[in-house]
């Protein structure tokens, strides 16, 4: 996505978001006028703008490629950590569960709503996932 398709304020907003600013702050710093919740709402509408979204996705993809990261690499590292000490393992399993969209903050989400190719998981990964799902069901009840 070319920054040429964004106007100067949109570009400044997108660059602020890429720099890690809260969208509302990036929106205001880009020169847009809004107060309170209207700034928050307007900033999130900006994030849904097709051109801005494409620019952000393109920039993120370039950053990931430059960092030589992939979802596969991150998941492999999380699986390694999950087999380590208890505290790190719990956090790694939590992140793996989030990746698989087993739950989200708030109400528990039905596991059967997730579409995932389980045939690519090893026996060990399937066992870990099964244990995680059992704990999630117990916690929900």
N, C-alpha and C positions, 0 to 999 in steps of 0.2 A: 504494500500500500504506500503510495507516494504522499509525502506531507503536502505536496502541492494541491491536493484535493481538499485540504482543510484550510479554513480561514485562519488568520493569525491567532485569534483567541482560542479557537478549537485546538490548534497546535500547541499553544501554551498550556491549555487544560490537559491535553493528552500527555505532554512532557512532564507535567506535575504529577499525574497519576503514575507514570512510569518511574518517577523519582521516589515514589513511595508515599506521596501525600494522600491524605484523606480526600476523596473526591470533592466533598464540599469545599475544603480549603483550596484545592486546585482550581475549582470553579471560580471562587472569589478572586484568587490571585491572578487568574487569567483575564480579569477585568469585567466579569459579569456581575450584575447587580442583583442581589437577593438577600433576604434576611431570614435568619432562623431556619425553620423547617423547609421553607420554600427553596433555600439554597441547597439543602440536602436533596430534595426531590428533583430539582432542576439538574443537579450534578448527576444523579442516577439516570435521568432521561438522556443526558449527554452520553453516558456510557453505552446506552442502547442505540445511539446514532450509528447507522451502518458504516459510514466513513471513519468515524472515530474508533469504533469497535475493530474494524479491519486494520487500522493503523496500529492499535494497541496489540492485536494478535500478531501482526507481522513483526513488531518490535520485540515482543516476548519470544517468538519463535527464533529470531536472530540471536537473542541473548542466550537462549537455551542451547542453540547450536554452538555458539561461541564457547560456552561453558562445558560443552561436550557432555551434557546431561540428557538423560532420556527417562521416561517413565519406567522402563525396564530396569535401568541402573538403580534408580531410587528404590524401586520395589525389592530388588535383590539385596540392597544394603539394609532395608528395613527388615527383611527376612533374616539376615545375618544377626542384626541387633536383637531381634525377637528371640533368638536362641541364646542370648547372653544373660546378663544379670536381670533380676526381676523388675526393677524400676524401668530400665530401658526397654525391656521386653514388653511391658504393659503399654508404654507409649508407642512403640513400634507397631504393636497389634492394633492400637487405636487408629493410627494413621493408615494402616492397611485396610481396616474396616471402613474408614472414611473414603478411601480410594475406591473400594468396592461398593460404596454407597449403601452399606449395611444399616447405617443410621445417620442422623444429622442432629444438630443441637435442637432440643425440644422433644417432641413426641417420637417414639420409636417408629421407624419405617418398616413396613413388611419386607422381609428378605426376598420373597418371591417376586417383588416388583423389580429386582435387579436383573439385568440381562448381562450375563458374563459367561465366557467360554471356559468352563471348569475343566475341560479336557486338557488344557495346557498346564494345569497345576500338577506338581509332583505329589506323591503319596503323603509326604511330610507336610506340604502346604495344605493339602486337603484336610489332614488331621488337625492342623492348627486352626484352619477356618472352621471346622466342625466344632472344636472346643470353644472358639470365640462365639459362634452362633448359639451354642448351648448356654454360655454365660449371659449373652444378651437376652435370651428368652427368660432365663431365671430372674434377671434383673427387672424385666418388664412385668413379671407377675408378682 
